[in-house]
Amino acid sequence: MDMISLAHENGFAVTRELRRVEQKQLGQFMTPPAIARAMAVRACSRLSLKKTVRVLDPAAGAGVLAAAAVQELLLQDERPEQICVQMFELDGRLRPILKQLADRMRREGDRAGINVKVGIRIEDFLLSDVACDKPQFDLVVANPPYFKLNKKDERASQHLYAVYGQPNIYGLFMAACSRVLNPGGRWCFITPRSWTNGPYFSQARRQMLLRLHIDAMHVFESRQDHFTDDEVLQEAMITWATARSGNANAIEVSTSAGIRDLGESVLHTVPACEIISEDAHNIISLPMQESLPETRSFQATLASHGLKISTGPVVAFRAAHHLSGVPKPATVPLLWMQHVQHMRISWPINKKREHITANAETAWMLVPNANMIVLRRFSPKEDIRRITAAPYIGGSIPGNVLGLENHTNYIYRPGGLINADEAKGLAAFLNSFYVDSYLRRVSGNTQVNAADLRGLPLPSLSALIEIGRRISAASTLMQADAAVDHVLGVRQKVGVA
């Protein structure tokens, strides 16, 4: 059994005993051997040869990635004289298997005539002296934990340079590790895709792109096929980068559904300017396997059409005493995201608290009962489209005003009205395969951020109105797709009705 398989089997034996909730709290999801090998092979292939190569695994777990890196370095035609490995792991229960792995690394090094030194630190890398120190490593390989942190958390405070809003801990790992690389050093992470887009990761992206140029990315298009032993429902990606000595002109991009077809993925070289935006947000768009409609022909945005997107103002727990499960003389309908389906609003659906009192106290959180587009902020993981949007035609349900719960977004025209065809056309476009593909490029989130939609390229207003004229306010997704395809000349991947 090679070192990678040994580490994986030992780690799986330990994590199998963890309760699911504990594993999620620790963010412990082991890297499968096939993925670890793929990460290490590419990371080590372009590593500048030195007498001593210093390797960091900042969230070692069972040491699978550290084992993969050492094994690959020992297999190189031109090998270093010494390999120094530093592993950090917060969970003390993994110390015995990391010590066993370290012994195995040293023995393998002896057989190859290479001195392998291994350090194990049972502590939080983000709070360590190493994370705040000067560059000292030649290779970083990591599968960091994934969970959100309070902005007041000590780790967030320690790495404020990478914090905007509520941080996710994996973004701090990515940014911190970019700071400890020697010039020409290699950096390789497997993470969720959400860091590529959105304001919460903007500072982390900025820090990484200041210090690294991205060489390659591999995108897993399935949510479950990359971590086969764990129930991970994240769209994941591997990113390889080099401590920058200049800007990368191109990035190699590959995709696979998961592990099984990892070896069959085809590389495409894409100009870096087509992947990394040149504005202050540094949004990273990920090409997918399926061909995308041409985006450059769409020059409009919500703002240029005079439209605005906002989040539903009703926060249920704060407005609880105003909500009701039955209609009353002073109540109006309250729309939750469950009322929003592709191309239609279904209300009521016998959900608790579908009504909200309309009075002076709640007036600020109610919206006019007028034409608009209502969207779910979150889409089910199994949904065929990233966006679920519906045209709402004013007066379809009773009341002069409506409540929109905080898990919805809505699009409206401040100081004006959206006509019915415009609402239908825009909803159809937002539900379309074009927009779904666009959002899957720029984000792995199931949350549809208003910021994502503000920057979404849109067709002309006349085209949206023409789409709306071809469908009813309760069209199926298939009918909406057909209308978008007909008007825009876009080859749609037809969805279900």
C-alpha positions in Angstrom: 0.0 0.0 0.0 1.5 3.4 -1.0 1.7 6.3 1.4 -1.4 8.0 -0.1 -3.6 5.0 0.4 -2.2 4.4 3.9 -3.1 7.9 4.9 -6.6 7.7 3.4 -7.5 4.4 5.0 -6.2 5.5 8.4 -8.1 8.8 8.2 -11.3 7.2 7.0 -11.2 4.8 10.0 -11.0 7.8 12.3 -13.6 10.1 10.6 -16.0 7.2 10.3 -16.4 7.3 14.1 -17.3 11.0 14.1 -20.9 12.0 14.3 -22.1 13.7 11.1 -22.7 17.0 12.8 -19.2 16.9 14.4 -17.6 16.2 11.1 -19.4 19.1 9.6 -18.4 21.4 12.4 -14.7 20.5 12.0 -15.0 20.7 8.2 -13.3 17.3 8.0 -13.8 15.8 4.5 -10.8 13.7 3.3 -9.3 14.1 -0.1 -9.7 10.8 -2.1 -6.4 9.3 -3.3 -7.1 9.8 -7.0 -7.7 13.6 -6.5 -4.7 13.9 -4.2 -2.4 12.3 -6.8 -3.8 14.6 -9.5 -3.2 17.7 -7.3 0.3 16.6 -6.5 1.4 15.6 -10.0 0.6 19.0 -11.5 1.8 21.0 -8.5 5.2 19.2 -8.5 5.7 19.2 -12.2 6.5 22.9 -12.4 8.3 23.2 -9.1 11.7 24.8 -9.3 14.3 22.3 -8.2 16.1 23.2 -5.0 18.4 21.2 -2.7 15.7 21.5 0.0 12.0 21.6 -0.9 9.8 22.8 1.9 6.2 21.5 1.8 3.2 22.8 3.8 -0.1 21.1 4.4 -2.0 23.6 6.6 -5.1 21.4 7.3 -3.6 18.0 7.1 -6.4 15.8 8.3 -5.0 12.3 7.8 -2.1 13.7 5.7 -3.4 12.4 2.3 -2.2 15.5 0.5 1.1 15.7 2.2 1.7 12.0 1.4 0.8 12.7 -2.3 3.3 15.6 -2.4 6.1 13.7 -0.9 5.4 10.6 -3.0 5.4 12.7 -6.2 8.7 14.5 -5.3 10.4 11.2 -4.7 9.3 10.0 -8.2 10.7 13.1 -10.0 13.6 12.5 -12.4 15.4 15.4 -10.8 14.9 15.2 -7.1 15.9 17.5 -4.1 18.4 16.3 -1.6 16.0 17.1 1.3 12.2 17.4 1.7 10.9 19.2 4.8 7.2 18.7 5.4 5.2 20.8 7.9 1.7 19.5 8.7 -0.9 21.4 10.8 -3.9 19.7 12.2 -6.3 20.9 14.8 -7.9 17.6 15.8 -5.6 15.8 18.3 -7.2 12.4 17.5 -5.4 12.4 14.3 -1.9 12.8 15.8 -1.2 9.0 16.0 -1.9 8.3 12.3 0.1 11.4 11.3 3.0 10.1 13.3 2.7 6.8 11.5 2.6 8.5 8.2 5.6 10.6 9.1 7.6 7.4 9.8 6.5 6.0 6.5 7.6 9.2 4.7 11.1 9.0 6.2 11.5 5.4 5.3 10.5 6.1 1.7 12.9 8.9 1.6 15.7 6.7 2.9 15.0 4.2 0.1 15.3 7.0 -2.5 18.4 8.5 -0.9 16.6 11.6 0.2 16.4 13.1 3.7 12.7 13.6 4.6 12.0 15.7 7.7 8.4 15.9 9.0 7.0 18.3 11.5 3.5 17.8 13.0 1.8 20.6 14.9 -1.6 20.0 16.5 -2.8 23.6 16.4 -4.8 26.0 14.2 -2.6 27.0 11.3 -4.5 30.4 11.0 -3.4 31.3 14.5 0.1 30.0 14.2 3.3 32.0 13.9 3.8 30.4 10.5 0.6 31.9 9.0 1.8 35.4 9.9 5.5 34.8 9.0 7.5 35.6 6.0 7.6 33.4 2.8 9.3 30.1 3.6 7.6 27.2 1.7 8.1 26.0 -1.9 4.9 24.0 -2.1 1.5 24.3 -0.4 -1.1 21.6 -0.9 -4.4 21.9 1.0 -8.0 20.7 1.4 -9.0 23.3 4.0 -12.1 23.1 6.3 -15.3 24.8 5.0 -17.5 26.7 7.3 -18.5 30.3 8.0 -16.9 32.4 10.7 -18.2 35.2 12.8 -16.3 38.3 11.8 -15.3 38.7 15.4 -13.7 35.2 15.5 -10.0 35.3 16.4 -9.0 33.8 13.1 -10.9 36.4 11.2 -9.3 39.1 13.3 -5.9 37.7 12.7 -6.4 37.8 8.9 -8.5 40.9 8.4 -6.6 41.6 5.1 -8.7 38.8 3.6 -12.1 39.5 5.3 -15.1 41.2 3.8 -18.5 40.7 5.6 -18.9 37.2 7.0 -15.8 35.1 6.0 -15.7 31.4 5.2 -12.6 29.8 6.9 -11.4 28.2 3.7 -10.9 31.6 2.1 -8.6 32.6 4.9 -6.6 29.5 4.4 -6.2 30.3 0.7 -5.2 33.9 1.3 -2.8 33.1 4.2 -1.0 30.3 2.3 -0.4 32.7 -0.7 1.6 34.8 1.7 4.0 32.1 2.9 5.2 30.9 -0.5 8.8 31.5 -1.7 9.2 33.2 -5.2 8.3 30.6 -7.8 6.6 28.4 -5.1 3.6 26.3 -6.0 0.1 26.6 -4.4 -2.6 24.0 -4.9 -6.0 23.9 -3.2 -9.2 21.9 -3.5 -12.2 24.0 -2.3 -15.8 24.9 -3.0 -16.2 27.1 -6.1 -17.8 29.9 -4.1 -14.5 31.8 -3.6 -14.5 32.7 -7.3 -17.3 35.2 -7.0 -19.3 37.4 -4.7 -18.3 40.2 -2.2 -17.6 37.9 0.8 -14.5 36.5 -0.9 -13.5 39.7 -2.7 -10.7 40.5 -0.3 -9.4 37.0 -0.2 -9.3 37.0 -4.1 -7.5 40.3 -4.1 -4.8 39.0 -1.7 -4.4 35.8 -3.7 -4.2 37.5 -7.1 -1.7 40.0 -5.8 0.7 37.2 -4.9 -0.2 34.4 -7.3 -0.9 33.8 -10.9 -3.3 31.0 -11.6 -1.9 28.3 -13.8 -4.7 25.8 -14.0 -8.2 24.9 -12.7 -10.2 21.7 -12.7 -13.9 21.9 -12.1 -16.0 19.1 -10.7 -19.5 19.5 -12.2 -21.2 17.0 -9.9 -21.9 18.1 -6.3 -21.2 14.6 -4.9 -18.8 12.7 -7.1 -15.5 14.3 -5.8 -15.7 13.2 -2.1 -17.0 9.7 -2.5 -16.7 8.7 1.1 -18.5 11.7 2.6 -21.8 13.4 2.0 -20.4 16.6 0.6 -22.9 18.7 -1.4 -20.5 21.3 -2.7 -19.5 22.2 -6.2 -15.7 21.8 -6.0 -12.7 22.8 -7.9 -8.9 22.4 -7.8 -6.7 25.4 -8.4 -3.0 25.4 -9.1 -1.0 28.6 -8.9 2.6 29.9 -8.8 3.9 32.7 -6.6 4.0 35.3 -9.2 7.0 36.5 -11.0 4.8 38.0 -13.7 1.2 37.8 -15.0 0.0 34.5 -16.5 -1.2 34.9 -20.1 -3.3 31.8 -20.1 -5.0 29.3 -17.7 -5.4 25.6 -18.4 -9.0 24.6 -17.6 -10.4 21.1 -17.4 -13.7 19.6 -16.1 -15.0 16.3 -15.0 -18.2 15.1 -13.4 -16.2 13.6 -10.5 -13.4 11.1 -9.8 -14.5 8.4 -12.2 -13.9 10.5 -15.3 -11.0 12.5 -13.9 -8.5 10.8 -16.2 -10.7 11.5 -19.2 -11.0 15.3 -18.8 -9.7 17.4 -21.7 -7.6 20.4 -21.1 -8.4 23.7 -22.7 -6.1 26.7 -22.6 -8.1 29.9 -22.1 -6.7 33.5 -22.0 -6.5 34.7 -18.5 -8.4 37.9 -19.3 -11.4 35.7 -20.3 -11.4 34.1 -16.8 -10.3 36.8 -14.4 -12.2 40.1 -14.6 -10.0 43.2 -14.8 -12.1 45.3 -12.5 -11.7 45.7 -8.8 -13.9 42.6 -8.0 -11.5 40.1 -9.7 -14.5 37.8 -10.4 -13.3 34.5 -11.8 -15.6 32.9 -14.5 -15.2 29.2 -15.0 -15.7 27.7 -18.4 -17.9 24.6 -18.2 -18.0 21.5 -20.5 -21.2 22.6 -22.2 -20.8 25.3 -24.8 -22.2 28.7 -23.7 -24.2 31.1 -25.8 -22.2 34.1 -26.9 -22.3 36.7 -24.1 -20.6 39.6 -25.8 -23.7 40.5 -27.8 -25.6 41.2 -24.6 -24.6 44.7 -23.5 -27.5 45.7 -21.1 -27.8 45.2 -17.4 -30.6 45.6 -14.9 -29.4 49.2 -14.2 -29.3 50.2 -17.9 -32.9 48.9 -18.2 -33.9 51.1 -15.2 -34.4 48.1 -13.0 -33.3 47.4 -9.5 -33.0 44.1 -7.6 -33.6 44.0 -3.8 -34.0 41.3 -1.2 -37.4 40.6 0.4 -37.7 43.0 3.4 -39.7 40.6 5.7 -37.4 38.9 8.2 -39.7 36.3 9.7 -38.3 36.0 13.2 -38.3 39.8 13.6 -41.8 40.3 12.2 -43.2 37.1 13.9 -46.0 38.9 15.8 -47.2 40.4 12.5 -47.5 37.0 10.7 -50.6 34.9 10.5 -51.5 31.4 9.2 -55.0 32.6 8.2 -56.3 35.7 6.4 -57.6 38.5 8.6 -59.2 41.9 7.7 -55.9 43.7 8.1 -53.6 41.1 6.5 -52.1 40.9 3.0 -50.4 37.9 1.3 -46.8 37.1 2.3 -44.7 35.3 -0.4 -42.0 32.9 0.8 -39.5 31.3 -1.6 -41.6 28.2 -1.6 -44.3 30.1 -3.4 -41.9 30.9 -6.3 -41.7 28.3 -9.0 -40.2 28.5 -12.5 -42.4 31.0 -14.3 -45.2 31.0 -11.8 -46.2 32.2 -8.4 -48.3 29.7 -6.4 -50.1 31.2 -3.5 -51.5 30.0 -1.1 -49.9 26.6 -0.7 -51.2 25.9 2.8 -47.8 27.0 4.3 -47.8 28.3 7.8 -47.9 32.1 8.1 -48.7 33.1 4.5 -50.2 36.4 5.7 -48.8 39.6 7.2 -50.5 42.5 8.9 -50.5 45.7 6.9 -50.3 48.6 9.2 -48.1 51.6 10.0 -45.6 49.4 11.8 -45.1 47.1 8.9 -45.5 49.6 6.0 -41.8 49.9 5.4 -41.4 46.1 4.8 -44.3 45.8 2.3 -44.1 46.3 -1.5 -46.7 47.5 -4.0 -48.9 44.9 -5.5 -47.6 45.6 -9.0 -45.7 43.9 -11.8 -42.3 42.5 -10.8 -40.1 39.5 -11.0 -39.8 37.4 -7.9 -36.8 35.0 -7.4 -35.7 32.4 -4.9 -32.5 33.4 -3.2 -31.6 29.7 -2.9 -32.2 26.9 -5.3 -32.6 23.3 -4.3 -29.3 21.4 -4.9 -31.1 19.0 -7.2 -32.8 21.7 -9.2 -32.1 21.7 -13.0 -31.6 25.5 -13.0 -29.6 27.8 -10.7 -32.3 30.5 -10.8 -36.0 30.0 -10.0 -37.8 33.2 -11.2 -41.5 34.0 -11.7 -43.2 37.0 -13.3 -45.7 38.5 -10.9 -48.5 40.4 -12.5 -50.0 43.0 -10.2 -53.4 42.1 -8.7 -52.9 38.3 -9.3 -53.4 37.9 -5.6 -55.4 40.2 -3.3 -54.2 43.3 -1.5 -52.8 46.8 -2.3 -49.4 45.7 -1.0 -47.6 42.4 -0.5 -45.0 41.0 1.9 -41.8 39.3 0.4 -39.9 37.1 2.8 -36.2 37.6 3.1 -35.3 34.4 1.2 -36.6 36.0 -2.0 -35.2 38.6 -4.3 -37.4 40.9 -6.4 -36.8 43.0 -9.5 -38.8 46.2 -10.0 -38.5 49.7 -11.6 -38.1 52.5 -9.1 -40.3 55.4 -9.9 -41.9 53.5 -12.8 -43.7 50.3 -13.8 -42.6 47.1 -15.5 -45.2 46.1 -18.1 -46.5 42.5 -18.2 -44.6 41.4 -21.3 -41.3 42.8 -19.9 -41.9 40.9 -16.6 -42.6 37.7 -18.4 -39.7 38.1 -20.8 -37.2 38.9 -18.1 -38.4 36.0 -15.9 -38.1 33.6 -18.9 -34.5 34.8 -19.6 -33.5 34.5 -16.0 -34.8 30.9 -15.9 -33.1 30.1 -19.2 -30.2 27.7 -19.8 -28.1 30.7 -20.8 -28.3 32.4 -17.4 -27.9 29.0 -15.6 -24.7 28.4 -17.5 -23.4 31.9 -16.9 -24.0 31.6 -13.1 -22.4 28.2 -13.0 -19.3 29.7 -14.5 -19.1 32.5 -12.0 -20.3 30.8 -8.9 -20.7 27.5 -7.2 -23.3 28.8 -4.8 -26.9 27.8 -4.7 -27.6 31.3 -3.3 -28.4 33.8 -6.1 -26.6 36.9 -5.0 -28.2 40.2 -6.0 -24.6 41.3 -6.9 -24.4 38.4 -9.4 -27.6 39.5 -11.1 -26.7 43.2 -11.2 -23.7 42.3 -13.3 -25.6 39.8 -15.5 -25.4 40.7 -19.2 -29.0 41.1 -20.5 -30.5 41.4 -24.0 -32.1 44.6 -25.1 -35.4 45.6 -23.6 -37.2 45.1 -26.9 -35.9 41.5 -27.0 -37.1 40.8 -23.5 -40.5 42.3 -24.3 -40.7 40.1 -27.5 -39.9 37.0 -25.4 -42.7 38.0 -23.0 -45.2 38.4 -25.9 -44.7 34.8 -26.9 -45.6 33.3 -23.5 -48.3 33.5 -20.8 -47.7 34.5 -17.2 -47.9 30.8 -16.3 -45.8 29.2 -19.0 -43.8 26.1 -18.5 -40.1 26.2 -18.3 -40.0 24.4 -21.7 -42.2 27.1 -23.3 -40.0 29.8 -21.8 -36.9 28.2 -23.1 -38.4 28.0 -26.6 -39.3 31.7 -26.5 -35.8 32.7 -25.5 -34.3 30.5 -28.1 -36.6 31.9 -30.8 -36.0 35.6 -30.0 -32.3 35.5 -29.2 -31.3 32.8 -31.6 -29.6 31.0 -28.7 -29.3 27.2 -28.7 -31.1 26.3 -25.5 -30.8 23.0 -23.6 -34.5 22.3 -23.2 -35.6 21.9 -19.6 -38.5 20.0 -18.3 -42.0 21.3 -18.2 
